[in-house]
Amino acid sequence: MSRSAAFEPILAGVAVIPVVTIEDAGAAVPLGRALVAGGLPVIEITLRSGAAMAAIEAIAGEVEGAIVGAGTVLSKGQLVAAARAGARFIVSPGTNTDLLKAAEDSPVPLMPGAATPSEVMKLMDAGYTIQKFFPAEAAGGIAYLKAFAAPLPAIRFCPTGGIGRENAAGYLALANVICVGGSWVAPPDAIARGEWSRIESLARDAARLGNRA
């Protein structure tokens, strides 16, 4: 059975996952509301700041329609803490044995990261059919990921790392890409200044990328 099955309903109809680093937990709720209003309800809060767990808890508890997850999860302890805070999914830039074991024991689904065919195959053997492709641009970009399609047809990817408005559509055009992750939707300067209408507008524009032919 696919360990990624629980991700299917989370990602249904989702083209872009905002990848957000929050320095002030007080910004979490208005940020979450702006993203949801713009049509991007699936939000990844990276564990790159001391405010991340509080931000996850705030969005999970106060933002109607949001599906908040934790990103940059590197250990069992972080996975457990994020799940306790209300994260509904977990994203990791790579994998290790402890993290995979923790995911087996958790009801919260994991999207593990891979960047090479060997890494993809190991995760496929562990039951992960939806994987993060990271760092997307540095690892080879669209052409590299396109080359995965024929030998690894069962795997779908969420490319993250160097994805912006200008290249997101190219990734989304690939048959083996389920969605993309990117920080361009919620720029750090806009969060710091509380420019929620700007973020809502960026989210609305990004959501339109889901209208693929």
Buried (B, 14 or more C-beta within 10 A) or exposed (E): EEBBEBBBEBBEEBBBBBBBBBBBBBBBBBBBBBBBBBBBBBBBBBBEBEBBBBBBBBBBEEBEEBBBBBBBBBBBEBBBBBBEBBBBBBBBBBBEEEBBEBBEEBEBBBBBBBBEEEBBBBBBEBBBBBBBBBBBBEBBBBEBBBEBBEEBEEBBBBBBBBBEBEBBEBBBEBEBBBBBBBBBBBBEEBBEEBBBEBBBBBBBBBBEBBEEE
